[in-house]
């Protein structure tokens, strides 16, 4: 297994654990909002520095 695959699995697992933690604490809406904002920011910066 390559390092990139291992890293991808770890990031995926961290995301799942973060989602579970948000559900446990009742902060799902906040997490979803931040994830959407992060994706929009990343796309905007990607276009800016392309």
Secondary structure, DSSP 8 states (H G I E B T S, - for coil): --HHHHHHHHHHHHHHHHHHHHHHHT-HHHHHHHHHHHHHHHHHHHHHT-
